[in-house]
Amino acid sequence: MNHKMFIGGRWVDSSDGKTMEIRSPFNKELLGTVPMATKEDVEAAVGAAHEAFHGYSHLPAFRRSEILRRTAELLRAAERDMAKIISAEVGKAIKYALTEVRRAQDTFTFAAEEAKRIHGETIPMDAASGGVNRFGFYVRVPIGVVAAIAPFNFPLNLVAHKVAPALAAGCTVVLKPASTTPLTAVKLTEIMVEAGLPSGALNLITGSGSTVGTWLTQDPRVAKVSFTGSPAVGKRIIQNAGLKKVTMELGNNSATVIDRDANLDKAIPACVAGAFANNGQVCISVQRIYVHKDIYETFRERFINAVNALKIGDPLDESTDIGPLILEGEVDRVQNWVDEAVEQGARVLVGGKRSGGVFPPTVLEQVTPTMKVVCEEVFAPVVSLVPFEDFDQALRLVDDSQFGLQAGIFTNDLQKAMNAVDRLNVGGVIINDVPMYRVDHMPYGGNKDSGLGREGPRFAIEDMTTIKMVVMPGPQV
């Protein structure tokens, strides 16, 4: 099927007629084509958003809320069809695709609620001698056009985390989905149009990040860029964007600590799901597991048994746990990283060898902190087990990273849990669960090379609005 872009309320082709194919990473089946946007197309999309901003920003909060809530309802009605699109173009197991659709419903619902809560507050002007007989307050106003650049791994919910708060705030949006997975965004756009979104409020462009993304982020009419992707690309966007607000959701090499008193009946299945859901292509996937030496052998044996029970297969099969990685080049990279780790002394306990476009669930031990599979982001179903002697050592190992998104701590010792909260330089500390844990209204984001800003509708809206201060003559006493 030949899909189109959505600019200024119209479905359009690329101005030069060029298209790109979208194929299943599982069987290479052609799923459809989308336009390759030109610079003129990008300028038209930004122009449409910029022109629509004045009208949309004055749309009453209850109307913005209704549109977002209606979007959630339509997503619920189209749940199975949307999940099939996600599964086909990402290679994500259908059960995880269904979870993503349900989470996106939550994200739009939370944004609908937050649209009614955007407000300012009064300022006690007479706290300063120069403020006597003055009355002051501030209001929050939408910042303008938001450029939303989304990744492939959650092509619906991570789009929702950019689009929904922006529209709730009264901003207009230009959305650029990942070039490998744009079909989900096309379907979402159709749903939002049906939900009653005014013309120009949401514009969808498709194409390569290196061209379309660059043109979009450099446009001076864009007031904010919300990006999810690699740290390298994020840094380039910041350099190119100029004086714009930015939210950057970047990489991680998520660590989990399993202390001596941890409940293994809970920790092991959580670690398996945290490491291998969505084929490990999640920025908060479990990549490093630090296990107390006294329980290391027991944990390793039970963990391996659980990993061996995972099923590799067709993502659209309800029983499948593991599907393909998004691109053949990614499979090559992961294989090289694992082979390099083995050459440097690592031991493969499970997996380790690709099969076509699939990289199987892989467990390593005897790794060192400088191996790529440990210190960089694998973004694949590869996890390393490392024993530790004391909890303080484990926290040092977790924090010895350029990243700082989320970390998981399994312990029944409250003091140790609070020490982890105090000492770890991460955006989220998840106690007695894995760093993969996220619900969609919580503040989510990282420190260090893991990014800037926070997602979650309430927190995203803060960055998609700006403060306007009002000072008036006060009562004359």
N, C-alpha and C positions, 0 to 999 in steps of 0.2 A: 504493500500500500504506500502511495506517495503522500507524505504528510507535509504540512505547511507551517510557516511561522505565523505568529499572531502579533500584528503591529497596528496600533491605533484602532483597535476594534475590528480588524479585518484579517482574514486568513490569507497569507500571501506567499508567493514563491520568492526565491532569491532574485535580486535584480539582474543577475547575469545568468540565471537558469541552472546554475550548478547545484548538484545534490551529492549526498554521501550515503552509503549503504550502512544499515544497522543490522548486524548479524548476531545470532545466538552464539555465545562463547562455548556452549555445550556441543552443538552439532553443526555450527556454521550456517544454519538455515537463515535465509534472508527474511528479516522481520519487517522491513520497510525501508523507505528512504526519507531523508529530511533535507531541507535546503542548506547550502553552505552560505551563510550570510556574508555579504560584502560590507565594506566600510560604509557605503551609502545606506545599507539596510540597518546597520547598527546606529548610525546617526538618525535615521528615521524613527527607530524604536525609542531612542533617548528623547528625541524631539516630541514624540507622541506622549511619552510619560511626563515630560516637562510641561507640555501644553495642558495636559489633563490635571496637573497637580493642583492648580488653584481651585477648580471645581471639586475635585475629590477630597481635598483637605478640609473643605467646608461641609462635606457630607456629615450629617448628624451622627454622633457616636452610636446611637441605637441602630441606625441603618448599616453602618460598617459591621456592627456586631451581628446583625441579622444575616448579612451576606456570608460571613465566616461560619456562622452556625449552620446555615443552609449548605455550605460546602461540606461540612462534616457529615451532615445527613446524607448527602448525595454520595459521598465516599463510602458510607456504610451500605448504601443500596448497591453500589458497584464493587463491593469488597472483593469478591472472587475474581471478577474480570481484571481489576486493577492488580491483584496479586499475581495473576498469570502473566501480565505484561512485565512486571518487575522480575519475576522468576526467569522469563524468557530472555530478557535483555541483559540481566546481571549475571545469570547463572546461579542465583540464590535459591536454596531449597524452598519449595512452596510454603512450607510451614513457617519459615522465617519471613517470607514475603507477606503472608497473611498478618503476622505480628506487626510488620512495618505499616501496613495499611491501617490497622487498628490504632497504632500509636499516632499516625497522622491525623486520624479522627480526633484524638485527644488534643493534639497540638492546635488544630483549628478551633476546637471548643475552648481551650484555655485562652487563645488569642481573642476569641469572641467575647469572653468574659472580661479580659483586660481592656478591651476597647472602651468599656464603660467606666474604667477606673483611672483614666489618665487625668491628672489634676495637679495643681500647684499647691502653694500654701502662703499664708501671710508671713511677713517679716516684721519683727518689732523694730521699727525705724528709730525709735527714741532710745534704743540701746547705745546709739552714738549721739554726741551732743549736736552734731549737724543734722540729725534726723528728727529733732523735736518738731511736733506739729506736722508730721508727714505720715501718710498711710502707704504701706508698701505690700505688694504681693507679687508672686510670679505665677505664670502659667506655662504649661508644656505645649509646644507646638511642633508639628511634624517638620522634619528637616528638609524634605524635598524628594528627589529621585533617588531610589536605592537600587544599586546594581547587585543582583543576587547571583553568585557563581557557585553552582552546586557540584558535588562529586558524584561518582558513579555508584558508590556502594549502598547508599540509601537514597535512591533517586526520587522518592516521594517524601519521606519524612524530613530529610535534611533540606529539601526544597520548602517544605511547609514551615520549617523553623526560620526561614528567611522571609518568605512571602507573607505568611500570616501575621507576624508582628508588624511588618511594614504597613500592610493594609489596615491593621487595627489602629496604628498610630496616625493614619491619614496620609501616609507617603504613597507615592506611585512607584512602580517596580519595572525594571527590565531584568528578566530572568534568562540566564544562560545555563542550561543543564550541561552535564558532561557529554562530550561528543560521542561516547560509547553507549550512553543510556538516555537518549532524549525522549523516547516514546512515552514514558511515564509522565513527563512534564507536559507533553502534548495533551494527554488524556486529562490531566489535572486542570489544564487551562480550559478545556472544553467544559469541565464540571463547574469551574468558577464563573464562566460566562453564563451557564445555565442557572447558577445561584444568584445572578443579578448584578454582577460586578460591572460598573460603568465603563464605557469605552475609554481606553488609554490608561486605565489604572494598573493593568497588568499587560506587559508586552513580552513575548517569547521569541528569542532568537536562538538559532542553532549554528554550530560550527566549532572550529578548533579554538582552544583556549589561547594558543600562542598568537592568533590573529584577532578573532572576535573578542576574546577576553581582554586583550591589550587595548583595542579600540574603545571598548566599553569603559574600562577603568580610567582611561586617560581623558575621557570627555569631561570638559569643565562643568557641564550641566548636571553631572552626577554628584550628589552630595555625600553619599556613603557607599562603601563597598563592603558587602558581607560575603566572605569567601571561606570555603572548606576545601582543603587539599594539602599538598605537601609544603613543608617549610620553605623549600627553595622557590617555589612558585609564589608563595605568600610574600616572601621578601621582595621579589620582583614587582609584585603588585603595589606594595607600599612605596617602593622607589618610583614607580610610574604614576601613582595616583595623585600626588601633589597634596594640596591642603583639603583632604577629605577625611571624614570619619571612616575608620576601618574596624571590622571585626574579623579576626583570623582564627579559624579552627584548624589547627595544623596536626603534626604527627605526635606519636608517642611510642614507647616500648613498655607498655603497662606491666607493672610488677604486682605480684600477690605474695604475701607472707603467710605461711602456715606454721603457727607456733605449736609448741609441744602439746598444749591442752586443746587444740582445735578439734572441732567436731568433724571428723573425716567423712561421716555419712552425708554431711551437707557440703563440705569443702570440695570433695572430689567431683561430684556431678556438676557443681558450680564452675569449677576450673575447666572441666571438659567442654561445657557449653560456652564458657567465656573465651576459650582458646580457639574453638573450631566452628562456632556459629558463623554463618555467612562466609564460610571458607577462610576464616581468619582475616577477612578484609574489612576490618573495623578499627578505627584509631584507638579504641579502648579494649581491643582484644588482649587477652592474657598472653604475654610473650615470655615473661620471666616468672618462675615460681620458686621462691626461697622457702625451703622446708627444714624445720628443726632436725638436727642430726639424729635425735633419739627416735623419730618416727619416719625418717626418710625412706628406709627400706619398705616399710608397710605402705606408705603413701605411693611410692613408685610402683609397686606391684599392683595395687588397686587401680591406680590411675591408668596404667598401661592396659589393664584388662578392660577398663571402660572405653578407652580410645579404640581398642581393637573391635569393639562392638559397633562402632559407627559405620553407617552404610554409605558407600560412594555410588552415585548413579545419576539418573536423569533428574534435574531439579524439579520438574513438574510431577514427579512421583512422590506421593504423600509420605513414603517411608524413607526417602533420601535425606541424609544428613549433610553430605559433602558433594558439592558440584565443582565445576571448573573455576579457575581464576579468570579474571576479566579479559586478559590478553595473553597470547603465546609468549610475548616478550617478558611478561611478569613471571611466567613459569620458568623461563630460562634464567632470569635473575635469581629467583629463589633457589633453584637447583645449584647455581654457582655459589651462592652464600652457604648453603648446607655443605657442599663439597669442600669449600674452603675451610669451614669450621672443622670438618673431619680431618683434613690435612693438618690442621693446627692442634689436633688432639681430642676433639669432641667425639663422643660415642653416640651412635644412632640407636635408640631403643625401639622405635616404631617408625615405619615409613622411610622417608628420605630419598625416594626415587620417583620421579614424575611418571605419569602415564598419559601421554597426549597432552591435552589442555588441563588435566587435573594434577594438582600436587596433593598427595595423600596426607592425612593427619600425621604429623611428624613430631617425635619427642626426642630431645637431645639431653645428654648429661656430660659432665666433665668439660663444661664450657668455661671460657675465661671472659672477663669483662670487656676485653678489646675485640672480641669476635663480632662481626657484623650482625650475626643472629641475636646478639645480646645488646650491643650498644646502639644499633640503628633500628629503624622500624622495619620489621619483616613484612608486615601487611599480607600475611599468608598463614596457612594452618601449621605453624611451626612454633613450638614452645620448648623452653629449656628449663630443666630441673637443677637446682643448686642447693646443697645442704648448708646450713649455718649453725653456729654454736650458741650464740646468745642473741637476744632480741635487738639490742643496740646495734650489733653487727648487721643484722638483717635490714634495719632502717637505713644504715649507711649505704648498703648495697642498693637498696631501692632508690635512694636519692642521688646515687652516683650516675647521673644521666643528664644529657642535654635537654631532655624532655621533662614535662611536669603536668600531665593532664589529670589522670586519676590513678589511685593505687588501692589495692584491697588488702585487708588485714583480718586474718582469722585468729582470734584469741578469745578466751573467756576471762582474761585479766583486764579489768577496767582501767587500771593505771597504765598498762602497756598500750591499750587502745588510745588513751588520751595522750600518751607520749608520741604516738604515731601522728595524731592530729596536730600536735604542736610542732613536731620536727620536720615533717615531710613537706617539701616545697612543691606542692601539687595543687591543682584546682579542686580536687575532690578526694576525700579519704572515705572509703566504703568499708565499714566494720562488719565482719562476718559475712562478707560477700565479695565478689570479684569486681575489679575496676570496670568491667563491662556493664555494670548496673547503671541504668539511667531511666528516670521517668521525665516526662516532657515539660513539666512546669518548674522543675528545679533549675537553679543557676548552673550552667554547664560550660566549662571552658578550662584552658590550661595556663600554666606559667612557663617561663623560660621559652624554649623553641616550640612549645606546644600551642602558642598563640597569644592573642590579645582579645580582651572583651569576654562577654558571656552570652550564651544563648539561653533559651527558655523564654516564652513570650513576654513576661513582665520585665525581664532583665534586658532583652533585646530591644524592647520599646524605649527603654531609658536612653539607649544609644541612637535610636531612630527619631528621637525628639530633641529639641533644644529648649533652653529656658529663656523666656521673655519676661524681664522684670518690669513692673509697673510701679511708679511712684506718683502719689497724688497729694495734694494738700489735705492735711488732716483736720479734725475738728479744732476750732480755735477756742481754747479754754481761757 
